[in-house]
Amino acid sequence: KSVLSPNGIVAANTFSSSKLYQHESATYHAVFGDFINVSTAKNSNRIILAGYEHMPTEQQLASRIAKLSPLLSPYGIDLHTISKGMASTKDNQDWPADTKVLTDQYSPANLLNF
């Protein structure tokens, strides 16, 4: 968080089906506060958008999506569809409150073994 510029945002591409999902969520929340999860039913990826000093409003997000959509559509990226999978953790914390935060001392990589 300390390396972000004042208006900087961190974007992380991770998995929505990982056994580390809850720990990743708790960790990002502990460091950055509320963040945005972006996921689709189509695959098991999720994008975490964090670092907002003030979370963007729905109107601000819609404006940014409208502005960026034509620029990304030639690359096969449909921001309108992707944006339907956006959810702020402010009103949608989908992990238990007592979930352990990932640290150097607690990094259960063995959870990744299926």
N, CA, C and O atoms as CSV, one atom per row, in Angstrom:
chain,resi,resn,atom,element,x,y,z
A,1,LYS,N,N,0.833,-1.196,0.000
A,1,LYS,CA,C,0.000,0.000,0.000
A,1,LYS,C,C,0.872,1.253,0.000
A,1,LYS,O,O,0.521,2.263,-0.609
A,2,SER,N,N,2.002,1.178,0.681
A,2,SER,CA,C,2.857,2.359,0.800
A,2,SER,C,C,3.512,2.767,-0.520
A,2,SER,O,O,3.988,3.897,-0.627
A,3,VAL,N,N,3.554,1.903,-1.515
A,3,VAL,CA,C,4.176,2.256,-2.789
A,3,VAL,C,C,3.180,2.833,-3.796
A,3,VAL,O,O,3.580,3.286,-4.868
A,4,LEU,N,N,1.893,2.821,-3.464
A,4,LEU,CA,C,0.899,3.392,-4.368
A,4,LEU,C,C,0.958,4.912,-4.340
A,4,LEU,O,O,1.203,5.517,-3.296
A,5,SER,N,N,0.732,5.521,-5.496
A,5,SER,CA,C,0.599,6.970,-5.526
A,5,SER,C,C,-0.719,7.322,-4.830
A,5,SER,O,O,-1.537,6.435,-4.589
A,6,PRO,N,N,-0.935,8.586,-4.508
A,6,PRO,CA,C,-2.171,8.957,-3.804
A,6,PRO,C,C,-3.447,8.486,-4.495
A,6,PRO,O,O,-4.428,8.181,-3.817
A,7,ASN,N,N,-3.460,8.419,-5.821
A,7,ASN,CA,C,-4.638,7.946,-6.546
A,7,ASN,C,C,-4.435,6.553,-7.127
A,7,ASN,O,O,-5.204,6.114,-7.983
A,8,GLY,N,N,-3.401,5.858,-6.661
A,8,GLY,CA,C,-3.068,4.545,-7.201
A,8,GLY,C,C,-4.047,3.460,-6.793
A,8,GLY,O,O,-4.657,3.514,-5.725
A,9,ILE,N,N,-4.182,2.478,-7.665
A,9,ILE,CA,C,-5.052,1.331,-7.432
A,9,ILE,C,C,-4.229,0.080,-7.702
A,9,ILE,O,O,-3.455,0.030,-8.657
A,10,VAL,N,N,-4.400,-0.918,-6.863
A,10,VAL,CA,C,-3.768,-2.207,-7.110
A,10,VAL,C,C,-4.816,-3.132,-7.732
A,10,VAL,O,O,-5.959,-3.191,-7.279
A,11,ALA,N,N,-4.406,-3.848,-8.771
A,11,ALA,CA,C,-5.276,-4.825,-9.416
A,11,ALA,C,C,-4.593,-6.182,-9.316
A,11,ALA,O,O,-3.441,-6.342,-9.720
A,12,ALA,N,N,-5.307,-7.145,-8.777
A,12,ALA,CA,C,-4.768,-8.495,-8.625
A,12,ALA,C,C,-5.682,-9.488,-9.314
A,12,ALA,O,O,-6.891,-9.497,-9.084
A,13,ASN,N,N,-5.104,-10.320,-10.155
A,13,ASN,CA,C,-5.857,-11.376,-10.820
A,13,ASN,C,C,-5.629,-12.646,-10.012
A,13,ASN,O,O,-4.499,-13.124,-9.914
A,14,THR,N,N,-6.674,-13.187,-9.442
A,14,THR,CA,C,-6.569,-14.349,-8.572
A,14,THR,C,C,-7.742,-15.282,-8.871
A,14,THR,O,O,-8.382,-15.155,-9.914
A,15,PHE,N,N,-8.022,-16.202,-7.980
A,15,PHE,CA,C,-9.063,-17.198,-8.225
A,15,PHE,C,C,-10.233,-17.033,-7.269
A,15,PHE,O,O,-10.046,-16.776,-6.080
A,16,SER,N,N,-11.430,-17.181,-7.793
A,16,SER,CA,C,-12.614,-17.123,-6.932
A,16,SER,C,C,-12.919,-18.489,-6.337
A,16,SER,O,O,-13.715,-18.597,-5.404
A,17,SER,N,N,-12.294,-19.527,-6.867
A,17,SER,CA,C,-12.560,-20.874,-6.368
A,17,SER,C,C,-11.418,-21.424,-5.512
A,17,SER,O,O,-11.457,-22.589,-5.117
A,18,SER,N,N,-10.420,-20.621,-5.223
A,18,SER,CA,C,-9.272,-21.056,-4.441
A,18,SER,C,C,-9.626,-21.241,-2.971
A,18,SER,O,O,-10.487,-20.546,-2.432
A,19,LYS,N,N,-8.951,-22.184,-2.338
A,19,LYS,CA,C,-9.135,-22.366,-0.896
A,19,LYS,C,C,-8.520,-21.205,-0.116
A,19,LYS,O,O,-8.738,-21.077,1.089
A,20,LEU,N,N,-7.754,-20.363,-0.805
A,20,LEU,CA,C,-7.183,-19.169,-0.171
A,20,LEU,C,C,-8.079,-17.940,-0.322
A,20,LEU,O,O,-7.742,-16.869,0.182
A,21,TYR,N,N,-9.206,-18.078,-1.006
A,21,TYR,CA,C,-10.098,-16.950,-1.292
A,21,TYR,C,C,-10.386,-16.119,-0.039
A,21,TYR,O,O,-10.207,-14.901,-0.040
A,22,GLN,N,N,-10.828,-16.776,1.014
A,22,GLN,CA,C,-11.205,-16.045,2.227
A,22,GLN,C,C,-9.998,-15.334,2.831
A,22,GLN,O,O,-10.111,-14.196,3.286
A,23,HIS,N,N,-8.835,-16.006,2.837
A,23,HIS,CA,C,-7.634,-15.403,3.415
A,23,HIS,C,C,-7.139,-14.227,2.572
A,23,HIS,O,O,-6.715,-13.205,3.111
A,24,GLU,N,N,-7.195,-14.378,1.245
A,24,GLU,CA,C,-6.823,-13.262,0.366
A,24,GLU,C,C,-7.754,-12.078,0.607
A,24,GLU,O,O,-7.304,-10.939,0.721
A,25,SER,N,N,-9.031,-12.349,0.681
A,25,SER,CA,C,-10.007,-11.280,0.898
A,25,SER,C,C,-9.757,-10.579,2.223
A,25,SER,O,O,-9.750,-9.349,2.286
A,26,ALA,N,N,-9.552,-11.348,3.275
A,26,ALA,CA,C,-9.302,-10.762,4.595
A,26,ALA,C,C,-8.020,-9.939,4.593
A,26,ALA,O,O,-7.947,-8.895,5.242
A,27,THR,N,N,-7.011,-10.406,3.865
A,27,THR,CA,C,-5.734,-9.702,3.808
A,27,THR,C,C,-5.860,-8.378,3.060
A,27,THR,O,O,-5.407,-7.343,3.548
A,28,TYR,N,N,-6.473,-8.409,1.881
A,28,TYR,CA,C,-6.670,-7.160,1.127
A,28,TYR,C,C,-7.508,-6.173,1.936
A,28,TYR,O,O,-7.234,-4.973,1.939
A,29,HIS,N,N,-8.524,-6.683,2.617
A,29,HIS,CA,C,-9.378,-5.804,3.419
A,29,HIS,C,C,-8.607,-5.208,4.593
A,29,HIS,O,O,-8.784,-4.033,4.914
A,30,ALA,N,N,-7.754,-6.006,5.235
A,30,ALA,CA,C,-6.958,-5.507,6.368
A,30,ALA,C,C,-5.985,-4.417,5.929
A,30,ALA,O,O,-5.725,-3.474,6.676
A,31,VAL,N,N,-5.452,-4.546,4.724
A,31,VAL,CA,C,-4.467,-3.584,4.226
A,31,VAL,C,C,-5.127,-2.362,3.605
A,31,VAL,O,O,-4.723,-1.233,3.882
A,32,PHE,N,N,-6.135,-2.575,2.770
A,32,PHE,CA,C,-6.704,-1.495,1.968
A,32,PHE,C,C,-8.098,-1.039,2.379
A,32,PHE,O,O,-8.583,-0.025,1.876
A,33,GLY,N,N,-8.744,-1.758,3.272
A,33,GLY,CA,C,-10.138,-1.454,3.576
A,33,GLY,C,C,-11.028,-2.057,2.505
A,33,GLY,O,O,-10.660,-3.052,1.880
A,34,ASP,N,N,-12.190,-1.471,2.286
A,34,ASP,CA,C,-13.118,-2.011,1.295
A,34,ASP,C,C,-12.477,-2.018,-0.085
A,34,ASP,O,O,-11.725,-1.111,-0.442
A,35,PHE,N,N,-12.785,-3.050,-0.847
A,35,PHE,CA,C,-12.257,-3.177,-2.201
A,35,PHE,C,C,-13.349,-3.707,-3.112
A,35,PHE,O,O,-14.448,-4.022,-2.657
A,36,ILE,N,N,-13.047,-3.803,-4.391
A,36,ILE,CA,C,-13.997,-4.296,-5.374
A,36,ILE,C,C,-13.549,-5.670,-5.858
A,36,ILE,O,O,-12.402,-5.857,-6.264
A,37,ASN,N,N,-14.468,-6.620,-5.809
A,37,ASN,CA,C,-14.274,-7.944,-6.396
A,37,ASN,C,C,-14.920,-7.926,-7.763
A,37,ASN,O,O,-16.034,-7.427,-7.923
A,38,VAL,N,N,-14.230,-8.466,-8.749
A,38,VAL,CA,C,-14.804,-8.606,-10.081
A,38,VAL,C,C,-14.703,-10.085,-10.449
A,38,VAL,O,O,-13.608,-10.641,-10.533
A,39,SER,N,N,-15.843,-10.705,-10.665
A,39,SER,CA,C,-15.826,-12.117,-11.056
A,39,SER,C,C,-17.008,-12.398,-11.972
A,39,SER,O,O,-17.981,-11.645,-12.010
A,40,THR,N,N,-16.901,-13.485,-12.699
A,40,THR,CA,C,-17.994,-13.891,-13.574
A,40,THR,C,C,-18.275,-15.367,-13.342
A,40,THR,O,O,-17.416,-16.102,-12.854
A,41,ALA,N,N,-19.450,-15.786,-13.685
A,41,ALA,CA,C,-19.811,-17.199,-13.561
A,41,ALA,C,C,-19.102,-18.020,-14.630
A,41,ALA,O,O,-19.041,-19.247,-14.541
A,42,LYS,N,N,-18.574,-17.350,-15.626
A,42,LYS,CA,C,-17.947,-18.005,-16.772
A,42,LYS,C,C,-16.654,-18.739,-16.410
A,42,LYS,O,O,-16.353,-19.787,-16.982
A,43,ASN,N,N,-15.895,-18.191,-15.465
A,43,ASN,CA,C,-14.644,-18.845,-15.069
A,43,ASN,C,C,-14.379,-18.632,-13.586
A,43,ASN,O,O,-15.157,-17.977,-12.893
A,44,SER,N,N,-13.289,-19.182,-13.116
A,44,SER,CA,C,-13.007,-19.114,-11.683
A,44,SER,C,C,-12.028,-18.006,-11.321
A,44,SER,O,O,-11.509,-17.982,-10.205
A,45,ASN,N,N,-11.768,-17.091,-12.249
A,45,ASN,CA,C,-10.897,-15.956,-11.926
A,45,ASN,C,C,-11.677,-14.865,-11.215
A,45,ASN,O,O,-12.897,-14.751,-11.339
A,46,ARG,N,N,-10.939,-14.083,-10.478
A,46,ARG,CA,C,-11.510,-12.836,-9.948
A,46,ARG,C,C,-10.430,-11.784,-10.011
A,46,ARG,O,O,-9.239,-12.093,-9.983
A,47,ILE,N,N,-10.849,-10.554,-10.094
A,47,ILE,CA,C,-9.940,-9.419,-10.064
A,47,ILE,C,C,-10.265,-8.648,-8.798
A,47,ILE,O,O,-11.427,-8.361,-8.508
A,48,ILE,N,N,-9.233,-8.320,-8.057
A,48,ILE,CA,C,-9.386,-7.495,-6.858
A,48,ILE,C,C,-8.884,-6.103,-7.217
A,48,ILE,O,O,-7.759,-5.949,-7.693
A,49,LEU,N,N,-9.707,-5.099,-6.992
A,49,LEU,CA,C,-9.335,-3.699,-7.197
A,49,LEU,C,C,-9.351,-3.023,-5.835
A,49,LEU,O,O,-10.404,-2.897,-5.211
A,50,ALA,N,N,-8.188,-2.590,-5.377
A,50,ALA,CA,C,-8.085,-2.043,-4.023
A,50,ALA,C,C,-7.190,-0.812,-4.015
A,50,ALA,O,O,-6.455,-0.547,-4.966
A,51,GLY,N,N,-7.272,-0.078,-2.927
A,51,GLY,CA,C,-6.432,1.089,-2.740
A,51,GLY,C,C,-7.173,2.401,-2.841
A,51,GLY,O,O,-6.569,3.472,-2.772
A,52,TYR,N,N,-8.473,2.320,-3.002
A,52,TYR,CA,C,-9.267,3.539,-3.134
A,52,TYR,C,C,-9.269,4.324,-1.831
A,52,TYR,O,O,-9.563,3.778,-0.768
A,53,GLU,N,N,-8.941,5.597,-1.921
A,53,GLU,CA,C,-9.096,6.460,-0.744
A,53,GLU,C,C,-10.584,6.630,-0.478
A,53,GLU,O,O,-11.033,6.608,0.668
A,54,HIS,N,N,-11.341,6.801,-1.561
A,54,HIS,CA,C,-12.795,6.862,-1.504
A,54,HIS,C,C,-13.303,5.935,-2.599
A,54,HIS,O,O,-12.952,6.095,-3.768
A,55,MET,N,N,-14.120,4.976,-2.225
A,55,MET,CA,C,-14.645,4.041,-3.214
A,55,MET,C,C,-15.407,4.815,-4.286
A,55,MET,O,O,-16.140,5.748,-3.959
A,56,PRO,N,N,-15.250,4.445,-5.565
A,56,PRO,CA,C,-15.997,5.145,-6.615
A,56,PRO,C,C,-17.483,4.855,-6.512
A,56,PRO,O,O,-17.898,3.769,-6.107
A,57,THR,N,N,-18.262,5.836,-6.880
A,57,THR,CA,C,-19.716,5.659,-6.894
A,57,THR,C,C,-20.102,4.843,-8.120
A,57,THR,O,O,-19.298,4.672,-9.036
A,58,GLU,N,N,-21.318,4.347,-8.137
A,58,GLU,CA,C,-21.798,3.611,-9.310
A,58,GLU,C,C,-21.783,4.503,-10.546
A,58,GLU,O,O,-21.497,4.039,-11.649
A,59,GLN,N,N,-22.092,5.780,-10.359
A,59,GLN,CA,C,-22.083,6.723,-11.477
A,59,GLN,C,C,-20.659,6.904,-12.009
A,59,GLN,O,O,-20.455,6.947,-13.222
A,60,GLN,N,N,-19.686,7.008,-11.124
A,60,GLN,CA,C,-18.295,7.141,-11.564
A,60,GLN,C,C,-17.833,5.887,-12.307
A,60,GLN,O,O,-17.164,5.981,-13.337
A,61,LEU,N,N,-18.191,4.720,-11.783
A,61,LEU,CA,C,-17.822,3.472,-12.448
A,61,LEU,C,C,-18.473,3.386,-13.830
A,61,LEU,O,O,-17.820,3.007,-14.802
A,62,ALA,N,N,-19.743,3.734,-13.915
A,62,ALA,CA,C,-20.454,3.684,-15.200
A,62,ALA,C,C,-19.801,4.626,-16.212
A,62,ALA,O,O,-19.675,4.286,-17.389
A,63,SER,N,N,-19.389,5.798,-15.758
A,63,SER,CA,C,-18.729,6.760,-16.636
A,63,SER,C,C,-17.393,6.211,-17.147
A,63,SER,O,O,-17.072,6.347,-18.328
A,64,ARG,N,N,-16.627,5.599,-16.262
A,64,ARG,CA,C,-15.328,5.032,-16.659
A,64,ARG,C,C,-15.515,3.858,-17.612
A,64,ARG,O,O,-14.757,3.705,-18.570
A,65,ILE,N,N,-16.516,3.036,-17.353
A,65,ILE,CA,C,-16.794,1.892,-18.217
A,65,ILE,C,C,-17.189,2.383,-19.607
A,65,ILE,O,O,-16.720,1.847,-20.611
A,66,ALA,N,N,-18.048,3.398,-19.670
A,66,ALA,CA,C,-18.475,3.949,-20.965
A,66,ALA,C,C,-17.287,4.521,-21.736
A,66,ALA,O,O,-17.213,4.393,-22.958
A,67,LYS,N,N,-16.363,5.148,-21.021
A,67,LYS,CA,C,-15.200,5.756,-21.663
A,67,LYS,C,C,-14.206,4.697,-22.154
A,67,LYS,O,O,-13.632,4.840,-23.233
A,68,LEU,N,N,-14.007,3.646,-21.372
A,68,LEU,CA,C,-13.000,2.640,-21.710
A,68,LEU,C,C,-13.495,1.538,-22.637
A,68,LEU,O,O,-12.697,0.922,-23.344
A,69,SER,N,N,-14.792,1.284,-22.645
A,69,SER,CA,C,-15.350,0.189,-23.459
A,69,SER,C,C,-14.943,0.241,-24.924
A,69,SER,O,O,-14.491,-0.771,-25.460
A,70,PRO,N,N,-15.088,1.387,-25.595
A,70,PRO,CA,C,-14.714,1.409,-27.013
A,70,PRO,C,C,-13.213,1.188,-27.238
A,70,PRO,O,O,-12.806,0.686,-28.286
A,71,LEU,N,N,-12.406,1.561,-26.261
A,71,LEU,CA,C,-10.958,1.384,-26.395
A,71,LEU,C,C,-10.544,-0.082,-26.234
A,71,LEU,O,O,-9.556,-0.517,-26.825
A,72,LEU,N,N,-11.300,-0.841,-25.433
A,72,LEU,CA,C,-10.951,-2.227,-25.153
A,72,LEU,C,C,-11.687,-3.236,-26.021
A,72,LEU,O,O,-11.256,-4.382,-26.143
A,73,SER,N,N,-12.790,-2.820,-26.621
A,73,SER,CA,C,-13.579,-3.771,-27.422
A,73,SER,C,C,-12.796,-4.368,-28.599
A,73,SER,O,O,-13.041,-5.527,-28.933
A,74,PRO,N,N,-11.873,-3.650,-29.244
A,74,PRO,CA,C,-11.111,-4.295,-30.328
A,74,PRO,C,C,-10.273,-5.493,-29.842
A,74,PRO,O,O,-9.843,-6.322,-30.644
A,75,TYR,N,N,-10.052,-5.570,-28.546
A,75,TYR,CA,C,-9.269,-6.667,-27.976
A,75,TYR,C,C,-10.159,-7.775,-27.415
A,75,TYR,O,O,-9.677,-8.692,-26.751
A,76,GLY,N,N,-11.450,-7.683,-27.685
A,76,GLY,CA,C,-12.382,-8.710,-27.233
A,76,GLY,C,C,-12.758,-8.590,-25.771
A,76,GLY,O,O,-13.231,-9.556,-25.172
A,77,ILE,N,N,-12.554,-7.421,-25.189
A,77,ILE,CA,C,-12.883,-7.204,-23.779
A,77,ILE,C,C,-14.209,-6.457,-23.702
A,77,ILE,O,O,-14.324,-5.324,-24.169
A,78,ASP,N,N,-15.192,-7.093,-23.118
A,78,ASP,CA,C,-16.526,-6.517,-22.976
A,78,ASP,C,C,-16.695,-6.000,-21.548
A,78,ASP,O,O,-17.118,-6.737,-20.656
A,79,LEU,N,N,-16.363,-4.740,-21.345
A,79,LEU,CA,C,-16.430,-4.153,-19.998
A,79,LEU,C,C,-17.834,-4.138,-19.427
A,79,LEU,O,O,-18.002,-4.236,-18.212
A,80,HIS,N,N,-18.837,-4.018,-20.267
A,80,HIS,CA,C,-20.217,-4.004,-19.763
A,80,HIS,C,C,-20.558,-5.337,-19.109
A,80,HIS,O,O,-21.175,-5.366,-18.044
A,81,THR,N,N,-20.167,-6.423,-19.729
A,81,THR,CA,C,-20.411,-7.749,-19.152
A,81,THR,C,C,-19.571,-7.946,-17.903
A,81,THR,O,O,-20.064,-8.428,-16.883
A,82,ILE,N,N,-18.305,-7.574,-17.987
A,82,ILE,CA,C,-17.412,-7.719,-16.826
A,82,ILE,C,C,-17.923,-6.902,-15.644
A,82,ILE,O,O,-17.868,-7.360,-14.502
A,83,SER,N,N,-18.416,-5.703,-15.910
A,83,SER,CA,C,-18.861,-4.824,-14.827
A,83,SER,C,C,-20.056,-5.387,-14.066
A,83,SER,O,O,-20.284,-5.023,-12.912
A,84,LYS,N,N,-20.820,-6.273,-14.703
A,84,LYS,CA,C,-21.952,-6.892,-14.001
A,84,LYS,C,C,-21.477,-7.789,-12.868
A,84,LYS,O,O,-22.246,-8.103,-11.959
A,85,GLY,N,N,-20.211,-8.203,-12.916
A,85,GLY,CA,C,-19.641,-9.030,-11.860
A,85,GLY,C,C,-18.905,-8.244,-10.796
A,85,GLY,O,O,-18.207,-8.828,-9.967
A,86,MET,N,N,-19.049,-6.915,-10.805
A,86,MET,CA,C,-18.367,-6.071,-9.813
A,86,MET,C,C,-19.193,-5.968,-8.540
A,86,MET,O,O,-20.398,-5.720,-8.577
A,87,ALA,N,N,-18.515,-6.163,-7.411
A,87,ALA,CA,C,-19.200,-6.023,-6.121
A,87,ALA,C,C,-18.225,-5.444,-5.107
A,87,ALA,O,O,-17.110,-5.940,-4.941
A,88,SER,N,N,-18.652,-4.407,-4.445
A,88,SER,CA,C,-17.849,-3.812,-3.377
A,88,SER,C,C,-17.973,-4.665,-2.122
A,88,SER,O,O,-19.038,-5.209,-1.832
A,89,THR,N,N,-16.888,-4.774,-1.390
A,89,THR,CA,C,-16.934,-5.509,-0.126
A,89,THR,C,C,-17.574,-4.679,0.978
A,89,THR,O,O,-17.805,-5.183,2.076
A,90,LYS,N,N,-17.862,-3.415,0.699
A,90,LYS,CA,C,-18.473,-2.553,1.712
A,90,LYS,C,C,-19.774,-3.148,2.242
A,90,LYS,O,O,-20.001,-3.172,3.452
A,91,ASP,N,N,-20.610,-3.619,1.356
A,91,ASP,CA,C,-21.889,-4.203,1.762
A,91,ASP,C,C,-21.959,-5.689,1.457
A,91,ASP,O,O,-23.024,-6.299,1.552
A,92,ASN,N,N,-20.819,-6.274,1.091
A,92,ASN,CA,C,-20.827,-7.662,0.664
A,92,ASN,C,C,-19.536,-8.365,1.094
A,92,ASN,O,O,-18.781,-8.851,0.252
A,93,GLN,N,N,-19.292,-8.415,2.377
A,93,GLN,CA,C,-18.110,-9.119,2.882
A,93,GLN,C,C,-18.453,-10.609,2.911
A,93,GLN,O,O,-19.209,-11.063,3.770
A,94,ASP,N,N,-17.892,-11.362,1.966
A,94,ASP,CA,C,-18.278,-12.767,1.811
A,94,ASP,C,C,-17.260,-13.746,2.421
A,94,ASP,O,O,-17.087,-14.858,1.922
A,95,TRP,N,N,-16.605,-13.333,3.477
A,95,TRP,CA,C,-15.705,-14.212,4.215
A,95,TRP,C,C,-15.974,-14.006,5.699
A,95,TRP,O,O,-16.406,-12.927,6.104
A,96,PRO,N,N,-15.722,-15.035,6.521
A,96,PRO,CA,C,-15.974,-14.912,7.960
A,96,PRO,C,C,-15.103,-13.825,8.593
A,96,PRO,O,O,-13.955,-13.632,8.193
A,97,ALA,N,N,-15.641,-13.137,9.556
A,97,ALA,CA,C,-14.926,-12.042,10.211
A,97,ALA,C,C,-13.649,-12.514,10.903
A,97,ALA,O,O,-12.716,-11.728,11.070
A,98,ASP,N,N,-13.593,-13.772,11.303
A,98,ASP,CA,C,-12.412,-14.269,12.028
A,98,ASP,C,C,-11.385,-14.942,11.104
A,98,ASP,O,O,-10.500,-15.654,11.580
A,99,THR,N,N,-11.497,-14.722,9.793
A,99,THR,CA,C,-10.545,-15.302,8.846
A,99,THR,C,C,-9.159,-14.730,9.089
A,99,THR,O,O,-8.999,-13.521,9.256
A,100,LYS,N,N,-8.154,-15.606,9.110
A,100,LYS,CA,C,-6.778,-15.169,9.344
A,100,LYS,C,C,-6.232,-14.438,8.120
A,100,LYS,O,O,-6.447,-14.839,6.976
A,101,VAL,N,N,-5.524,-13.361,8.404
A,101,VAL,CA,C,-4.858,-12.562,7.383
A,101,VAL,C,C,-3.549,-13.255,7.016
A,101,VAL,O,O,-2.856,-13.784,7.884
A,102,LEU,N,N,-3.215,-13.250,5.730
A,102,LEU,CA,C,-1.955,-13.840,5.279
A,102,LEU,C,C,-0.781,-12.963,5.701
A,102,LEU,O,O,-0.810,-11.744,5.535
A,103,THR,N,N,0.235,-13.590,6.241
A,103,THR,CA,C,1.461,-12.906,6.666
A,103,THR,C,C,2.643,-13.802,6.326
A,103,THR,O,O,2.460,-14.919,5.841
A,104,ASP,N,N,3.851,-13.318,6.577
A,104,ASP,CA,C,5.027,-14.169,6.393
A,104,ASP,C,C,4.958,-15.372,7.326
A,104,ASP,O,O,5.458,-16.444,6.986
A,105,GLN,N,N,4.350,-15.210,8.490
A,105,GLN,CA,C,4.242,-16.300,9.449
A,105,GLN,C,C,3.022,-17.193,9.177
A,105,GLN,O,O,2.984,-18.330,9.647
A,106,TYR,N,N,2.046,-16.709,8.440
A,106,TYR,CA,C,0.862,-17.493,8.111
A,106,TYR,C,C,0.596,-17.387,6.624
A,106,TYR,O,O,-0.003,-16.425,6.145
A,107,SER,N,N,1.055,-18.396,5.907
A,107,SER,CA,C,0.864,-18.451,4.460
A,107,SER,C,C,0.597,-19.905,4.092
A,107,SER,O,O,1.512,-20.613,3.674
A,108,PRO,N,N,-0.626,-20.352,4.240
A,108,PRO,CA,C,-0.942,-21.761,4.077
A,108,PRO,C,C,-1.000,-22.210,2.607
A,108,PRO,O,O,-2.057,-22.582,2.098
A,109,ALA,N,N,0.157,-22.167,1.946
A,109,ALA,CA,C,0.199,-22.532,0.529
A,109,ALA,C,C,-0.262,-23.964,0.310
A,109,ALA,O,O,-0.657,-24.324,-0.799
A,110,ASN,N,N,-0.215,-24.788,1.359
A,110,ASN,CA,C,-0.687,-26.168,1.215
A,110,ASN,C,C,-2.179,-26.220,0.891
A,110,ASN,O,O,-2.671,-27.250,0.430
A,111,LEU,N,N,-2.900,-25.137,1.122
A,111,LEU,CA,C,-4.321,-25.105,0.764
A,111,LEU,C,C,-4.521,-25.146,-0.741
A,111,LEU,O,O,-5.607,-25.466,-1.226
A,112,LEU,N,N,-3.451,-24.816,-1.484
A,112,LEU,CA,C,-3.559,-24.815,-2.941
A,112,LEU,C,C,-3.505,-26.228,-3.521
A,112,LEU,O,O,-3.875,-26.434,-4.677
A,113,ASN,N,N,-3.053,-27.194,-2.738
A,113,ASN,CA,C,-3.010,-28.575,-3.212
A,113,ASN,C,C,-4.423,-29.124,-3.247
A,113,ASN,O,O,-5.129,-29.102,-2.239
A,114,PHE,N,N,-4.835,-29.613,-4.400
A,114,PHE,CA,C,-6.194,-30.108,-4.567
A,114,PHE,C,C,-6.213,-31.603,-4.440
A,114,PHE,O,O,-7.273,-32.219,-4.550
